[in-house]
Every structure is written in structure tokens, then in C-alpha cells.
Amino acid sequence: MGADALERGADALRSLGFAVRIPESLLERRTFTAGTVERRVSELHALFADQEVAGIVCARGGAGAAWLLPLLDARLVSGAPKVFVGYSDITFLHLYLHKYGLVTFHGPMVARELATATHDLTSFWSAVTGDGVPYASDVEDLEVLRAGRAEGRLRGGCLSILAAATGTPWAFRPDPEGTILFLEDVDERPYRIDRMLFQLRAAGAFEGVRGVVFGDMKGCASSRSDTFSLEEVILDSLAGLDVPIALGLSSGHTASPCVTLPLGVRARLSCADSARFEVLEAAVS
């Protein structure tokens, strides 16, 4: 992560009227992570403890974020709800916060989409401020893989991270009242997508899922030599799951402007001749 990209992203937030504070040690490195686990935990605790901090927008995807989870102060973090935005390995932190009933935001990061203006500004503003109409996809955005209509609480994130969390205390668990499951990833071959979906299904992660909407799965398509498509692999992997399935929601790893999705609020997925995904309620008040 470069200092220039970080500052450009911070400027983008300032242009929206937000006061921005960048922790002093944010650019530290330790192997492939942003400094030691202890420093990152301390930094996160300080942000949650500070009453002047209304939201935390992650700078990058947070490689090694899983190591933070056992050291986080659950009472502190769950007792100070804040806007929390990020994706990729940050999915580990989404899972942690969801365990305590908090809403989080799968959306653009400071030194990536905010720095390059490749985020969907309307959905970002609506999600983190509660102003405006909640996000809904346009007619041509999504591809129908299986027909149906469902409502439930929106959950999910990066597929490979959800699979990696299986068997841990922070494993993904659907909402008992019904879940619309969002799954996205990047540069994963179809056989690996199949493997991860099998792992999640075998672990019970699809129990109570009423609809599944995939991201645009950048770099995950079949190669030219393959005789099958990613869509076929997804349908085979989810065979027997009688729920609507759509593909193409551009949040997280995407070549399109990154949509901000509030994880933990109610959503609807409708698949017929075309597909439509809708967030049904504001995430903040």
C-alpha cells in the first residue's frame, strides 16, 4: 500500500464531508501484513474506543486479519457500534462483528477504490449515512442462474475467506430467520469455487439460505480450453438447493464500480426473466 494512494482515498472521504484520521503506524509492514498482530489489534481497539470516531474504512484488504480475532476485546468492540467498511480478508472481521449482531459494510477501501474513484458513490453514501434510497440493482446488472424470489438478512463476503473460517469460532452461520447470501471472489478457478461451496455446504453454512447472489467473480471464468462454464459449475455445486441464484453483483473484487452492501439488513432477490437484488432497509439511522 502506497502513501500516495492512501492520501488520495482519504481526500475522497474528506470531499464527502468526513473528517479523516489516519493512524500513525498504518504503513508499517511485517512480511505480507500491515505490521504485527499486536499493533493492529491495539489500533483497532483504539478506534472502537474513541467516541469521536463514527466509522472505520479499511485501507486495504487486511491480509492476515484472521490472527486478530482471538485477541479482540469482544465487550469493547460489540459495545461501540460503528460504520465498518471493507472486503477481501476483512471478511474475517465482518464475521467477528456479525457474531455480536452488528451491521457491517462490504464496500470500497481507502487505498483502492476510494483512491481510484472506482466505487459506486450512491450506494456508499446511502449505506454509511442512511440518506437516500437503499441500493437496488438495475435490470441488466445480474444474470439469472435459477429462478425464484426470496427475502432474508443479507450476509456473506469473500468466498475463500468464508471457507477458511469454517471450523473456527467465527465460522459463517446463516440467520435463523432466513438469509440472502452474497458470495464473491477473484482469480479462483471454477474447480476451487466448487471446492469452497462444497466445504460451506458440508459445514451447514447454507442451512436457512433463501437466495444466493454472487459477485461478478472477476478472473474466475473457465479457461478457453474448458468445455464448461463457471455458471454450470455453480449450479452443479448448489444442486438440490431450491432457491433463486444470480450472478454479477459488483461488490468487492470487481472491475466495475464497487457497490457498498450493508451486511446484516434485510434484502430481496428476485429471479425470473431478469434478476433484481434490493436492500430493503437502511443500515444506519
C-alpha positions, 0 to 999 in steps of 0.5 A, spaced: 500 500 500 502 506 497 502 513 501 500 516 495 494 512 494 492 512 501 492 520 501 488 520 495 482 515 498 482 519 504 481 526 500 475 522 497 472 521 504 474 528 506 470 531 499 464 527 502 464 531 508 468 526 513 473 528 517 479 523 516 484 520 521 489 516 519 493 512 524 500 513 525 503 506 524 498 504 518 504 503 513 508 499 517 509 492 514 511 485 517 512 480 511 505 480 507 501 484 513 500 491 515 505 490 521 504 485 527 498 482 530 499 486 536 499 493 533 493 492 529 489 489 534 491 495 539 489 500 533 483 497 532 481 497 539 483 504 539 478 506 534 472 502 537 474 506 543 474 513 541 467 516 541 469 521 536 470 516 531 463 514 527 466 509 522 472 505 520 474 504 512 479 499 511 485 501 507 486 495 504 484 488 504 487 486 511 491 480 509 492 476 515 486 479 519 484 472 521 490 472 527 486 478 530 480 475 532 482 471 538 485 477 541 479 482 540 476 485 546 469 482 544 465 487 550 469 493 547 468 492 540 460 489 540 459 495 545 461 501 540 457 500 534 460 503 528 460 504 520 465 498 518 467 498 511 471 493 507 472 486 503 477 481 501 480 478 508 476 483 512 471 478 511 474 475 517 472 481 521 465 482 518 464 475 521 467 477 528 462 483 528 456 479 525 457 474 531 455 480 536 449 482 531 452 488 528 451 491 521 457 491 517 459 494 510 462 490 504 464 496 500 470 500 497 477 501 501 481 507 502 487 505 498 483 502 492 477 504 490 476 510 494 483 512 491 481 510 484 474 513 484 472 506 482 466 505 487 459 506 486 458 513 490 450 512 491 450 506 494 456 508 499 453 514 501 446 511 502 449 505 506 454 509 511 449 515 512 442 512 511 440 518 506 437 516 500 434 510 497 437 503 499 441 500 493 437 496 488 440 493 482 438 495 475 435 490 470 441 488 466 446 488 472 445 480 474 444 474 470 439 469 472 442 462 474 435 459 477 429 462 478 425 464 484 424 470 489 426 470 496 427 475 502 432 474 508 438 478 512 443 479 507 450 476 509 456 473 506 463 476 503 469 473 500 468 466 498 475 463 500 475 467 506 468 464 508 471 457 507 477 458 511 473 460 517 469 454 517 471 450 523 473 456 527 469 460 532 467 465 527 465 460 522 459 463 517 452 461 520 446 463 516 440 467 520 435 463 523 430 467 520 432 466 513 438 469 509 440 472 502 447 470 501 452 474 497 458 470 495 464 473 491 471 472 489 477 473 484 482 469 480 479 462 483 478 457 478 471 454 477 474 447 480 476 451 487 469 455 487 466 448 487 471 446 492 469 452 497 461 451 496 462 444 497 466 445 504 460 451 506 455 446 504 458 440 508 459 445 514 451 447 514 453 454 512 447 454 507 442 451 512 436 457 512 439 460 505 433 463 501 437 466 495 444 466 493 447 472 489 454 472 487 459 477 485 461 478 478 467 473 480 472 477 476 478 472 473 474 466 475 471 464 468 473 457 465 479 457 461 478 457 453 480 450 453 474 448 458 468 445 455 464 448 461 462 454 464 463 457 471 455 458 471 454 450 470 459 449 475 455 453 480 449 450 479 452 443 479 455 445 486 448 448 489 444 442 486 438 440 490 438 447 493 431 450 491 432 457 491 433 463 486 441 464 484 444 470 480 450 472 478 454 479 477 453 483 483 459 488 483 461 488 490 468 487 492 473 484 487 470 487 481 472 491 475 466 495 475 464 500 480 464 497 487 457 497 490 457 498 498 452 492 501 450 493 508 451 486 511 446 484 516 439 488 513 434 485 510 434 484 502 430 481 496 432 477 490 428 476 485 429 471 479 425 470 473 426 473 466 431 478 469 434 478 476 433 484 481 437 484 488 434 490 493 436 492 500 430 493 503 432 497 509 437 502 511 443 500 515 444 506 519 439 511 522 
